[in-house]
Amino acid sequence: MDHLKKLSTVLCFLLLQFGVEGRGLSYSIYQKSCPQVEDIVRAALGPIFLSDPSSPPAFLRLLFHDCQVQGCDASILVDPAGGKTPLEMASSKNFGVRKRESISLIKSVVEAQCPGTVSCADILVMAARDAVAFSGGPWIKVPFGRRDSSRATSYKLADALLPPANVDVNGLLQIFTQKGMTIKEAVAIIGAHTIGITHCLNIRDRLQRPEGGGRARGMEPGFEAFLRLSCPEGSLISNSTFVVNDPSAFTFDNHYYSNAMHGRGILRVDAEVSSDSRTAPIVSSFAADQSEFFRYFASAFVKLSTSGVLTGNQGVIRKSCNRLD
């Protein structure tokens, strides 16, 4: 059985590698043009991770929100110029997204060594990948060669494409399977909620207006009481109020799944993922086997970060991540 599992993993990796190479990405694209780029990015990230323990989940969330809107093209990093129409970051669904300026800073360091070579989109993927590994998660082999968007993205498009805070299991499965993920990979990528925080604004409706009245659906009573105390109803909720996703909120592990199984899921999808007939067996399996969760998260991460990207002559390589000129 172990032999078959290892063979299956190898075959999946080979198929995945063939697929990304066919989409214009490569695992060796910077081998000659900027062979030290991953070391440069990792060295720049080190002080950020050490000085701000919340930065790894912030980088991971930044990547997810960029990739959900027209693929991973660094469009979320662009600032509006001269009072023009609000851009992607103005979407209310990007509330709390941070560390954009850190990607721009890292880009300037890369530019000093390899001018006009490495895209902001690739640097953002490297940062999110390293954030997972730094937090104790899997080391993910990722292909590169993404190009940056050459046009600004409207906040209206982000509003339409980013999932709402109250998205259910069906909604997220639809989003991720459209990016080529299996259901098991989709459940694994949801497991990114194992690190970081959730703002009280994003669970206010779930706590204050649960479906059918009474206790929030799928939530253990003691945990619900804790959330209600942490996120009080009314004007006391501010943009800075939050709860940690789980007791090991800064360690990338499989505790998310055991928490979900015991009614301690914060968001609606966190609660439903352990009860939906399509996903419940996978949640149980990941809760029991962290290495399995890591394997499927890694393959899902690659699919998310390679879906719908710009390559070849598409897009540009921006000199500054926050500007289109």
Legacy VTK file of the C-alpha trace (Angstrom):
# vtk DataFile Version 3.0
C-alpha trace
ASCII
DATASET POLYDATA
POINTS 325 float
0.000 0.000 0.000
2.831 2.447 0.881
4.511 1.585 -2.432
1.321 2.395 -4.348
0.901 5.661 -2.449
4.469 6.729 -3.300
3.979 5.747 -6.947
0.750 7.738 -7.094
2.510 10.796 -5.634
5.306 10.565 -8.229
2.837 10.211 -11.097
0.810 13.190 -9.857
3.985 15.302 -9.678
5.024 14.328 -13.204
1.577 15.141 -14.597
1.554 18.459 -12.739
5.033 19.337 -14.004
4.048 18.508 -17.580
0.941 20.649 -17.229
2.678 23.780 -15.980
5.466 23.518 -18.543
2.774 23.362 -21.196
1.274 26.629 -19.936
4.469 28.618 -20.494
5.829 28.289 -16.963
9.058 26.554 -16.042
10.911 25.280 -12.996
14.185 26.583 -14.435
13.239 29.846 -16.149
15.586 31.952 -13.979
18.427 29.428 -13.968
20.568 31.598 -16.245
18.948 35.047 -16.091
18.685 35.331 -12.282
19.814 32.088 -10.611
19.948 33.632 -7.125
16.425 35.112 -7.129
14.866 32.651 -4.689
17.739 33.171 -2.246
17.364 36.968 -2.571
13.636 36.796 -1.834
14.114 34.391 1.076
16.809 36.602 2.624
14.570 39.657 2.351
11.632 37.806 3.894
13.559 36.566 6.941
13.566 39.846 8.919
9.908 40.453 8.004
8.842 37.034 9.301
10.882 37.400 12.499
9.714 40.929 13.326
6.042 40.307 12.519
4.670 36.825 13.302
1.442 37.722 11.482
3.235 38.310 8.183
3.306 34.692 6.857
-0.513 34.356 6.812
-0.716 37.901 5.423
1.475 36.971 2.442
-0.556 33.819 1.861
-3.824 35.762 1.889
-2.348 38.409 -0.408
-1.529 35.695 -2.947
-4.996 34.132 -2.746
-6.697 37.460 -3.342
-4.421 38.281 -6.279
-4.864 34.891 -7.939
-8.656 34.904 -7.589
-8.941 37.964 -9.838
-7.764 37.116 -13.382
-4.957 34.838 -12.220
-1.728 35.605 -10.344
-0.680 38.798 -12.144
0.234 41.130 -9.244
-2.728 43.368 -10.098
-3.569 43.639 -6.394
-0.287 45.499 -5.849
-1.107 48.413 -8.180
-1.912 51.758 -6.550
-4.352 54.249 -8.149
-2.679 57.101 -10.022
-3.831 60.682 -9.634
-7.281 60.159 -8.158
-8.533 57.855 -10.901
-11.143 55.127 -10.478
-10.500 53.033 -7.329
-8.581 49.892 -8.174
-8.627 46.284 -6.961
-7.624 46.985 -3.364
-10.664 49.249 -2.959
-12.937 46.201 -2.978
-14.526 45.618 0.422
-13.586 41.946 0.026
-9.922 42.968 0.247
-10.463 44.348 3.747
-7.495 43.478 5.941
-5.185 42.456 3.065
-1.638 43.475 4.017
2.047 43.292 3.050
1.678 44.771 -0.437
4.448 47.251 0.340
6.743 44.393 1.404
6.476 42.799 -2.039
7.411 46.145 -3.590
10.419 46.381 -1.264
11.570 42.861 -2.122
11.108 43.650 -5.817
13.489 46.621 -5.496
16.137 44.321 -4.019
15.655 41.831 -6.872
15.785 44.638 -9.449
19.170 45.729 -8.128
20.572 42.278 -8.935
18.470 41.249 -11.953
16.909 44.332 -13.587
13.810 43.782 -15.710
13.893 40.001 -15.269
11.652 38.762 -12.444
7.970 39.679 -12.303
6.167 40.963 -9.239
3.730 38.072 -9.724
6.529 35.519 -9.336
7.945 37.331 -6.302
4.516 37.247 -4.648
4.270 33.494 -5.279
7.765 32.980 -3.828
6.817 35.009 -0.733
3.631 33.017 -0.121
5.432 29.713 -0.738
8.189 30.669 1.718
5.583 31.862 4.234
4.055 28.382 4.305
7.448 26.712 4.806
8.559 29.226 7.458
5.381 28.486 9.428
6.091 24.763 9.479
4.210 23.766 6.347
5.469 21.887 3.289
8.211 23.130 0.992
6.467 23.565 -2.347
8.279 23.321 -5.683
6.711 26.051 -7.804
7.202 26.917 -11.496
7.880 30.506 -12.543
7.553 32.704 -15.602
4.411 34.648 -14.725
4.093 38.130 -16.158
2.554 41.172 -14.504
-0.693 42.748 -15.647
-0.206 45.834 -17.799
-3.636 47.270 -16.986
-5.288 48.229 -13.740
-8.083 46.034 -12.415
-11.315 47.617 -11.216
-12.549 47.052 -7.678
-15.840 45.994 -9.257
-14.158 42.951 -10.798
-12.653 42.049 -7.433
-16.097 42.422 -5.860
-17.488 39.985 -8.421
-14.723 37.359 -8.300
-13.583 37.208 -4.689
-15.718 34.933 -2.475
-17.697 36.582 0.329
-16.889 35.876 3.967
-20.055 33.778 4.276
-19.318 31.572 1.267
-20.375 27.960 1.773
-18.629 24.710 0.893
-20.384 24.456 -2.455
-19.240 27.948 -3.430
-15.592 27.318 -2.632
-15.575 23.899 -4.276
-16.882 25.522 -7.432
-14.197 28.213 -7.326
-11.304 25.817 -6.797
-12.430 23.020 -9.108
-12.649 25.613 -11.874
-8.909 26.074 -11.331
-8.314 22.388 -12.012
-8.292 21.138 -8.423
-9.782 17.880 -7.295
-12.213 18.013 -4.356
-9.429 16.719 -2.117
-7.094 19.511 -3.242
-9.880 22.060 -2.719
-10.353 20.879 0.868
-6.577 21.094 1.326
-6.340 24.681 0.075
-9.152 25.691 2.443
-6.806 24.417 5.141
-4.762 27.599 4.674
-7.140 28.904 7.354
-4.923 27.017 9.802
-2.762 30.145 10.139
-3.677 33.752 10.724
-6.696 35.588 12.048
-10.310 36.294 11.155
-11.691 39.818 11.543
-14.846 40.076 13.593
-16.528 41.964 10.747
-16.321 38.781 8.665
-18.186 36.639 11.209
-20.627 39.245 12.523
-23.558 37.966 10.481
-22.839 34.346 11.392
-22.875 35.187 15.110
-25.689 37.728 15.177
-27.992 36.401 12.479
-27.579 32.615 12.389
-29.796 30.750 9.967
-33.146 30.002 11.537
-32.280 31.886 14.738
-30.554 30.579 17.832
-27.083 29.045 17.838
-24.800 29.496 14.851
-25.039 26.413 12.685
-22.357 23.776 13.254
-20.689 25.631 16.136
-19.828 24.124 19.506
-21.650 26.155 22.221
-18.557 26.950 24.271
-16.684 28.120 21.190
-19.650 30.236 20.118
-19.668 31.888 23.556
-15.951 32.639 23.189
-16.499 34.237 19.757
-19.426 36.310 21.006
-17.255 37.587 23.860
-14.357 38.338 21.490
-16.614 39.934 18.859
-19.385 41.730 20.788
-22.495 42.842 18.966
-22.946 46.476 18.003
-20.636 49.454 17.898
-17.860 47.754 19.890
-16.837 45.870 16.751
-14.094 47.793 14.982
-11.993 47.171 11.923
-9.127 46.052 14.174
-11.081 43.459 16.191
-10.191 39.857 15.361
-9.887 36.299 16.636
-7.049 33.871 15.907
-8.015 31.031 13.595
-6.909 28.335 16.054
-4.634 28.003 19.133
-1.659 27.351 16.829
-2.524 30.285 14.565
1.079 30.930 13.510
1.986 27.301 12.837
1.003 25.661 9.565
-0.423 22.311 10.694
-3.519 20.131 10.375
-5.247 21.415 13.519
-7.724 23.289 11.316
-9.395 20.003 10.416
-9.699 18.663 13.957
-11.102 22.031 15.037
-13.673 21.867 12.236
-14.689 18.354 13.264
-15.297 19.521 16.852
-17.472 22.522 15.949
-14.731 25.143 16.249
-14.795 26.446 12.688
-14.912 30.239 12.594
-16.234 30.979 9.110
-19.257 29.300 7.582
-17.128 27.178 5.267
-14.988 26.086 8.230
-18.104 24.741 9.941
-19.653 23.101 6.878
-16.532 21.422 5.506
-16.692 18.732 8.212
-20.386 17.934 7.641
-20.777 18.067 3.850
-20.882 14.516 2.482
-18.351 15.364 -0.239
-15.762 16.828 2.094
-16.307 15.264 5.541
-14.249 12.087 4.839
-11.382 14.231 3.538
-11.464 16.451 6.636
-11.273 13.343 8.818
-8.377 11.975 6.782
-6.390 15.244 6.926
-7.052 15.564 10.671
-5.494 12.131 11.171
-2.581 12.508 8.730
-0.757 15.836 8.483
1.645 14.578 5.804
-1.305 13.752 3.550
-2.703 17.249 4.080
0.698 18.735 3.201
0.943 16.710 -0.038
-2.467 17.801 -1.273
-1.974 21.389 -0.140
1.258 21.562 -2.146
-0.382 20.332 -5.354
-3.353 22.651 -4.804
-1.002 25.609 -4.239
0.709 24.939 -7.553
-2.625 24.733 -9.385
-3.901 27.941 -7.773
-0.716 29.848 -8.587
-0.555 28.665 -12.218
-4.211 29.016 -13.233
-4.950 31.710 -15.805
-1.552 33.394 -15.552
0.099 35.664 -18.119
3.200 34.184 -19.783
5.479 34.700 -22.791
4.648 37.956 -24.552
1.553 38.587 -22.440
1.665 41.292 -19.818
4.866 42.994 -18.682
7.671 42.814 -16.138
6.993 45.835 -13.952
9.929 47.767 -12.580
7.875 48.865 -9.572
5.121 46.565 -8.339
2.737 49.348 -7.356
2.937 51.270 -10.649
2.025 50.415 -14.220
4.468 52.861 -15.843
LINES 1 326
325 0 1 2 3 4 5 6 7 8 9 10 11 12 13 14 15 16 17 18 19 20 21 22 23 24 25 26 27 28 29 30 31 32 33 34 35 36 37 38 39 40 41 42 43 44 45 46 47 48 49 50 51 52 53 54 55 56 57 58 59 60 61 62 63 64 65 66 67 68 69 70 71 72 73 74 75 76 77 78 79 80 81 82 83 84 85 86 87 88 89 90 91 92 93 94 95 96 97 98 99 100 101 102 103 104 105 106 107 108 109 110 111 112 113 114 115 116 117 118 119 120 121 122 123 124 125 126 127 128 129 130 131 132 133 134 135 136 137 138 139 140 141 142 143 144 145 146 147 148 149 150 151 152 153 154 155 156 157 158 159 160 161 162 163 164 165 166 167 168 169 170 171 172 173 174 175 176 177 178 179 180 181 182 183 184 185 186 187 188 189 190 191 192 193 194 195 196 197 198 199 200 201 202 203 204 205 206 207 208 209 210 211 212 213 214 215 216 217 218 219 220 221 222 223 224 225 226 227 228 229 230 231 232 233 234 235 236 237 238 239 240 241 242 243 244 245 246 247 248 249 250 251 252 253 254 255 256 257 258 259 260 261 262 263 264 265 266 267 268 269 270 271 272 273 274 275 276 277 278 279 280 281 282 283 284 285 286 287 288 289 290 291 292 293 294 295 296 297 298 299 300 301 302 303 304 305 306 307 308 309 310 311 312 313 314 315 316 317 318 319 320 321 322 323 324
